[in-house]
C-alpha cells in the first residue's frame, strides 16, 4: 500500500502487475496479419475480434500457422514506446510487450514488468530479457530485421489493444513476431474491455460476457 511501487533489479516499478485485468499493448492502426478467405490480409488490431483467425509462428518448426483469436481486449494506457527497425517498420505499444529475438528468445523493453505480469500463465516468459539496439527480430516472411531505435512517446492516455490466440501464443504486429501475453493480469490503468465475435464490446468487471458463438452447422 502507500506509493504502490517497489524496486526490482534496481528499477522502480509499479505494483499494478499484481492487480486484475487483461492484456493490452498496441496502439490503434497497428496491422496484424489476419487469415481470411482470400488469404493473409493486414487488419487493424482494433478491428479484430473473438473468432477471427490470424497468422502465428511455430518456433520449433520455424513455420507460420493460422490460429483463432480466443479473446480480443482493449485498455487505456499512458506509457507507450516506439520501436524503429532497419526495414523502416515502426511499432508503438506498451513497454511490457515481448518480441522474439534471434539468439535471445522473448525480450521486452521492460522485462521486469513483463515477467511479473505474465510468467505465471506463460512459462516461456520467465526468462524474458531486455531488448536492445541491434537485436534481430523475425518477420512474417521468416526473414529478419534489426532494431535501430527505442523511443519513449509523450502522449496523453490512448487506447491500446491486444489479442490472445489458441496456438503458438504469438502473432505478427506490423509484420514483426510478438507474444500474445495470454492469461496475464495486464496491470492497472483503465478498464479492460473485451471485443466479442458479434461486434459487441463488453466490460467483464461488470459481470458482462460475450454471447456464445453461433454454430451454423456448416463446419466452419
Protein Blocks (a to p, Z undefined) as FASTA:
>chain_A
ZZopaceehiacdfklmmgcdddfbdehiacddddfkbccdddfklgcehiacddddfkl
opacddddfbdcddddfbdcddddfkopacdddfklccddehklpadfblmlmmmmmmmm
mmklmmcccddehiacddfkopacddfbdcddddddddddddddfehjiaceehiacdeh
goianiahijaddddfkopacdfknopacdddddehnoZZ
